Amino acid sequence: MTTRTAVVVGGASGIGKAVAHALAAEGCHVTVADRNSQGAHAVAAELGHPHTAAAVEVGDEDSVQRVFEKCHALDVVVNAAGFSSFGLITELPADQFRAIVDVCLTGAFLVMKHAAPRLRDGGTLVSIGSLNGRQPAAGMSAYCAAKAGLAMLTQVAALEFAPRGIRVNAVAPGFVHTPLTAPATQIPGVVEEYVENTPLGRVGTPEDVAAAVVFLCSPEASWLTGEVLDLNGGAHLRRYPDVYAHVMKLAAQ
């Protein structure tokens, strides 16, 4: 059997790190790419030989292009890069809005653009979206807009890459304990309200998301493309926590 090759963008921590470990466990040779070069090398070292690491800035096209120029005959590409910040629309600096969109949406576009020519026919590309792509949250305009855009970008890419048999999907997690969400856990009431509005009654883990990514990259999902998989314990059936109200309550103390 031919060993599959994979690139995990944003693989130095959180969901991306869990995805890198899960793909390696499935026998893939993984390149862990991240703006945190030291973290990427640490994850690659955890995985051991022959896994490798690379530095990348997903909002910089030249940086993304350089990573994929070194790759040939890829089977799997996963884009898990993303970040967010908090601020009402009337108060959020435009540069901060652009920075989030550059990573979460433009970065996803650049990964698709430069990964697709290096994917084998029949390869697969998976992006990490968010529950916030369908559920709004006051104070999170840039992140919500970027993740909603990523959902549509996923569908367009699925159409464009289908003639080569390349499948393009996304996983849209709810609240998952990662370095990205750590600040929210410090705001009293946010996680509790999320769990209250989650039918399965718990937050997610990076491993939950990694398992879904592995499935989407597997032969068992060979007839699945253009899908944005809600993975949130049913939280999309109810409502998102009022993060802004919790922030204001904390600020008033």
N, C-alpha and C positions, 0 to 999 in steps of 0.2 A: 504494500500500500504506500502511495506517495504521501510524504509528510506535508501537511498543510502549513502555510505561512500566514502570519497575521501581524497587523500593526494596530496597537491600541493607543490612540491619541488621548492625552489626559490620563495616562496610566500610572502616574506616580502615587496616587492616593485615592481614597474613597471608592466610588463605584468603578472607576477605571482600573484601579489596582486589583479589585476583586475579579473583574473581567479578565485581566491578564493572567491571573492565577488559574481561573476556570478554563480558559482556552489552552493554557499550557498543560493542564491536567487532562485535556482531551487530545493531547498529542501535537498541538500546534507549536511551531517555532515562532515565538512572539518577539516583536520589537516594541519596547515600551517607550513611547514618545511623550514628552512633556516639557513645558517651559521650565519646570523645576528639574534641571538636568541631574542634579545630585540625587533627587528622589527617584528619578527614572532609573538611574544606574543601581540604586539600592534595591528596587523591585526586581530588576533583571538579575541581580546577584542572588536574590532570594530564589528566583526561578532556576538559576544555574545555567550551565552550558547546555544548548547553544543559543540561549535567549540573549538579546542585546538591548541596548538603550540608545535613544537619540534625543537631542534637544530640539524643541519646536515652539514657535510662537504662532498660534493658529490664526491670529489676525493679520499676520505678515505673509503675503503670498510667496515671496522668495524663500522664506523659512519653510513653509509647507512644501513647496516644490522641491527643495533640497532633500527633505526627508524621503519623499517618494521617488526621486530620481535614483536613490540608492537601492530601491526595492524592485524586484522583478518577479513576475508570475505570482502575485499575491492571491490568496484565497479569501481572506477575511480582513476587513478594515472596520474598526469600531472607533467612533468619535465620542469620547466622554468628557471633552473639555467644556468648562462652563464656570461662570461665577455670577454673583448677584450683589446688589447693595440695596439700601432702603432709602426712599425719599419720595414725597408727594410730587406730582407732575409740576406743580407751580413752584416747587423749591429745588427740584433736581437739576444740577448743572448739565447742560447739553453734552459736555465732554464725557460726563459719567454715563449718560444714557448711551452715547455712541460706543463707549468702551465695552459695555455689556453686550450690545448688539454685535460689535465686532467679533467678540469671542463666541457668543452663543449662536449667532446666525451666519454672519459673514464667514466666520471660521469654519462652520459646518459646510458652507458652500465651497470654500477653498479646499477642504479635505476631499469632498466629493470630486471636485474638478481634477485634482491631481492624483487621486487614488484610482479613479475609474480606468484610466489608460493602463495602469499597472495590475489591475485585477484580471485574473484568468476569466475566460468565458465561463459562466456558471458560478462566479464568485459571489460574495455577499458583503453588503455594507450596512452597518447598523449605527444609528445615532442615539444618544441618550437625550430624550426630551424631558417633559415635566408635566405633572398635573396642572401646573400653571399655564400650560398651553391651551387649556380649556376652561380652567377656573381662574377668574381674576382675583387679585389681592391688592387692596389699596396700599400704595407705597412701593409697589413692585412693577411699575409700568414697563420698564425696559426689559426685565426678565420675562414677564408674561408675553409681551409682544414678540420678543425674540423666539421664545419656545413655540408660540402659535405659528410664527413664520417657518420654523423648522419643520413643523408637521406638514405644511403644504410643500415645502422644499423636498421633503422625503417622497411625497407622492409624485412630484414632477420628475425627480431623479429616477423613480421606479419606472415611469413611462419611457424616459430617454434611454435608460440602460438595459431595458428588457430585451431588445434585439440580440444582445450578446448573452442573454440568460443571467445577467447580474441582477440579484434581488436586493432591493433597498427597503429597509424597514426601520422603525424606531421603537424604543421602549420609553414610555412616559411614566416614570415613578411618581408616587406620592412622597410623603415625608420619609426620608431615609437618613439615618444617623451617619454623617460624613463630616469632614472638616468644613465643607461648604455650608452645612446647616447648623454647625456648632453654635454660631452666635444666636440663632433663633431659640436654641434650647435654654439660653440664659435669660430669656424673657418669660417671666412667670405667666403660665396659662396658655401659651401657644401650643406646646405639644399636647397638653391635656385636652384642649379644644379640638385639635386635629383627631386625636384618638376617639373622642366622643362622636365625631362625625365620620368615623370609619367603621362600616359594618363588621369587619373582621376584628376590630378592637385592638389594633397594634400598629406601630410604625414599621417601616421596612428596614431591611439590612442590605448592605452592598451585595451580599451573596444572593439575596432574592433576585436582584436585578441581573447579576451575572448569570444566574441559571436561565433567565428568560433570553438573554443575549445568546448564550450557547445554543438554546433551542432554535432561535431564529437563524443561526449560522449552520444548522445541521441539515442533513438530508431529509429529516422528518418535516422540515418546513419548506421543502422544495417547490411547493405550489403557493407560497405566501410571499407577496411583495406589495409595496405601497401601504403597509399596515402601520398604524401607530398604536402600539399595544398599551392600554391602560393597565398599570401594575401598581395598585394602591390600596388593596384590601377593600375595595368598593367605595373609597372616599369620593370618587367622581359622581357617585349617586346622591351625595348630600351637598355640603357646602364647605368652602375653605375657611380656615380660622380668620377672625378679624385681627390680623397681626397689628394693624395700625392702632386699634383700640388698646391692645395690650401694651404697645410701646408708649402710648400716651399715659396709660395708668402708671407704668413704671417711672416715667419722667416726672409725674406729679408727686411721687413719694419723697 
